[in-house]
Amino acid sequence: MSVREIRVFGDPVLRERATPVDATSPTTAALVQDLLDTVRLPGRAGVAACQIGVAKAAFSYNVDGEIGYVLNPRIDEVRGEPELVDEGCLSVPELGFPTPRHPFCRVIGVDTAGEELVLEGEGLMAQMLQHEMAHLDGRLYLQALDKEMRSIAMAEVRKAAWY
């Protein structure tokens, strides 16, 4: 398959709520391979399907040397009070802002055989899970920022060369 181009802020597909996939279809297998190929590049912790132009409920991840994917995920549990963590997004290139994230997150979904997958973790894994799940809801991390930080972030977006 192939590494796909990342859609950036302003692309309408990033605002679409993802629809479920047929986990066992050949089309889904091809999407998963593209997601895995795309997330393998250095500096990428996760890639949601919408970021490669497909509004489907799927994402890949590359955290601490572990590469994988999940289909039709849902958040099962978050734990702890949200903490501010430095966060960026491939769809908002070159920028990063302190974003509130729970220190633990568990997501349940399926693989391409339709078997249940459970992804959970703390630190970067928890942050990535919450970030990618927001993408599947049609939201960028900028929307999780408090009002003052969001104003600063949007001013930076408008000044960015890619905007």
ABEGO torsion letter per residue (X at the ends): XBBBBBBBBGBAAAABBBBBBBAABAAAAAAAAAAAAAAABBGBABBBAAAAGBBBBBBBBBBGGBBBBBBGBBBABBBEBBBBBBBBBAABBGBBBBBBBBABBBBBBBBAAGBBBBBBEBEAAAAAAAAAAAAAAGBBAAAABBAAAAAAAAAAAAABAAX
